[in-house]
Amino acid sequence: MVSRYVNFKIIQEQLGHSDIKMTINTYSHLTKKDKNEASDHFDDFLVTCSFFHHISSHITP
């Protein structure tokens, strides 16, 4: 469920955990696929930020 981006609060309720810390500590481990996807998203974010920074540096007020 975590790999499918289901909110931890929903996972907690579905599993019947009284404390969300238990859910997060037990199920927040990442798979290699999750790590690669997160890295790809971060790379995309950096490219986008760089693009907008480049564009805005050429705009004169």
N, C-alpha and C positions, 0 to 999 in steps of 0.2 A: 504494500500500500504506500509506503514511503517512496519507493521508486516510481510510483505513479502519481506522486505529488498530492497525495491525500493529506489533508490537514491533520496534525498530530492530535488535536482535540477530538476529532471524529474517531481516529484510531483508538484513543483512550476510552471513549464512550463505548465503542464496539467491543473492546476487550474487557470492559468492566473494571478498569483500573481506577482506583479512587484518587490517585495522585499522578498527574501528568509526567512528573519526573521519572516515574517507573517506566512509563511508555517510552519516553525519549531516551533514557539510558539503555533500555533493552533493544530498541528497534532503530536507533539512529545510525547504526553502522552503515557504511557506504560500500557498494559494490564497485568493481573496477569500471563498469559501464557508467554508473552514477558519477564517479569522479571525472571520467572523460567528458561526459555531457556538461558537467559544471564548468570544466575547463574551457570547453568550446563556447559556452554562453559568456564566460568572462572575456575570452578573446574577442567575441563579437562586440561586447560592450566597449572594450578598449578601442577597437577599430572605429566604432561609431563616435565615441568621445573625441578621438583624434581627428576624425573627419570634420566634426562640428567646430572643434577648436581651430582647425586650419581655415575653414570658411569664415569664422568670426574674426580671425586675425586680419582678414583682407577687407573687412567692412570698416569704413571710416565713419565716425559719427557726424 
